Amino acid sequence: MPSTTIAGRQIDVNEEGFLSNPDDWTEELGAEFARLIGVDMSEEHWKLVRFLRQDYKAMGETPTLRRVSTQTGMPVKQLFTLFPGKPAKKMAYVAGVPKPKGCV
């Protein structure tokens, strides 16, 4: 299992850089993940990240982009604005949860 040092901590990650153990996540680590992918975190970003973490704990899997949109009331277009390119994958990365099923 690969490991890396982020935000001054040694953490285990998978081959794509996602946290191996979502319980290792902290907001400081999430902020550093965001910085690494070029995302400047705002309160809107944190609302989404916190939703992903809560939903992952409740459902046992990372929510899809559609679920994030319907549960948070945030239009999909806005998700693409906040996390450009691949919002589902980027949100999951910052939130420290596994990459959503179906993401490449």
C-alpha positions in Angstrom: 0.0 0.0 0.0 1.5 3.3 -1.0 1.9 6.1 1.5 2.7 9.8 1.2 3.2 12.8 3.4 0.5 15.4 3.1 -0.1 18.3 5.5 2.9 17.0 7.6 1.3 13.6 8.1 2.2 10.2 6.7 -1.0 8.7 5.2 -1.8 5.6 3.3 -3.3 6.1 -0.2 -4.3 3.9 -3.1 -2.6 3.9 -6.5 -4.7 7.0 -7.5 -3.9 9.0 -4.4 -7.2 8.6 -2.6 -7.1 7.9 1.1 -7.0 4.2 1.9 -8.8 4.8 5.2 -11.5 7.6 5.2 -11.2 7.8 9.0 -7.7 9.3 8.6 -9.3 12.4 7.0 -9.3 15.8 8.7 -10.4 19.2 7.4 -6.7 20.2 7.3 -6.0 17.2 5.1 -9.0 18.0 2.9 -7.8 21.6 2.4 -4.4 20.3 1.4 -5.9 17.8 -1.1 -7.9 20.7 -2.5 -4.8 22.8 -2.9 -3.0 19.9 -4.7 -5.8 19.8 -7.3 -6.0 23.6 -7.6 -9.4 24.1 -5.8 -9.7 27.2 -3.5 -12.1 26.1 -0.8 -15.1 28.2 0.0 -18.0 27.5 2.3 -19.9 26.0 -0.7 -17.0 23.6 -1.3 -17.0 22.6 2.4 -20.8 22.1 2.4 -20.3 19.5 -0.4 -17.3 17.9 1.2 -19.1 17.5 4.5 -22.2 16.1 2.7 -20.0 13.5 0.9 -18.4 12.4 4.2 -21.8 12.1 6.0 -23.5 10.3 3.1 -20.5 7.9 2.7 -20.8 7.0 6.4 -24.6 6.5 6.2 -24.7 4.7 2.9 -21.4 2.8 2.7 -20.5 4.2 -0.7 -19.5 7.5 -2.2 -22.6 9.4 -3.6 -23.0 10.0 -7.3 -23.0 13.4 -8.8 -26.7 13.2 -9.2 -27.2 12.3 -5.5 -25.0 15.1 -4.4 -27.0 17.5 -6.5 -30.5 16.3 -5.3 -29.6 16.0 -1.7 -27.8 19.3 -1.4 -30.0 21.3 -3.8 -27.0 22.4 -5.7 -27.4 22.2 -9.5 -25.0 19.9 -11.4 -23.7 22.9 -13.4 -22.6 24.5 -10.1 -20.8 21.3 -9.0 -18.8 21.5 -12.3 -18.1 25.2 -11.5 -16.8 24.5 -8.0 -14.9 21.3 -8.9 -14.0 21.8 -12.6 -13.5 18.8 -15.0 -14.5 15.8 -12.9 -16.5 17.1 -10.0 -17.5 13.7 -8.5 -13.9 12.4 -8.5 -12.5 15.7 -7.1 -15.1 16.1 -4.4 -14.4 12.5 -3.3 -10.7 13.1 -3.3 -11.0 16.2 -1.1 -13.5 14.5 1.2 -11.2 11.6 1.7 -13.7 9.0 0.5 -13.3 6.4 -2.3 -13.7 7.4 -5.9 -17.4 7.0 -6.9 -18.3 3.9 -8.8 -18.3 4.6 -12.5 -15.6 7.4 -12.3 -12.6 6.8 -14.6 
